Amino acid sequence: MIRGKCWVASDYVMAYDIIIQQFWTSPIDAEENSKWVMAGVDEAFNKENGFKDHGYTFIVAAHNFAGGGKSIEHVIAGLMGAGIKAVFADSFARLQFRNAINYGLPFITCKDIAKGCQTGDELEFDPDTGIIKNLSQNNSFQSVPVAPFVAEVGREGGLMNFVRKKIAAGEEIK
């Protein structure tokens, strides 16, 4: 069970706005990237730790969250570094959806969730059942539960750690 405060985004939040290009670092660094999360989405966040300092645990969005552009992993690393434990949306950009899986950050499809949440609402998410409760507004949403493989990758801290552990143990990767 994951519990925390949410930030509600608008439709079509682009990957290039989540972390604007001038703040990408190389190599990818969650702590460094987290300083500039949502800098291009809302002017209030366009300062160092502008988003991170609010202590959000979840992002709630509508359509095509993290779309547009290339598959930049800085976005996922930055979201995680900023304390985000899951993102709920009607739909996601395919490339960032895959990056999220690779890093172990749940990107959860949940139709119309943005219509039932406001920024600052307290949410509770059960990854095993897919139930998202909005404790502030006393409503709930049924999403698809996190797939067992994705949950295991998340517990291991990302795909690379998952693969390394399997290889070290001499286990088959399924």
Secondary structure, 3 states (H helix, E strand, C coil): CEEEEEEECCCCCEHHHHCCHHHCCCCCCHHHHHCCCCCCCCHHHCCCCCCHHHCCCEEECCCCECECCCCCCHHHHHHHHCCCCEEEECCECHHHHHHHHHHCCCEEECCCHHHHCCCCCEEEEECCCCEEEECCCCEEEECCCCCHHHHHHHHCCCHHHHHHHHHHHCCCCC
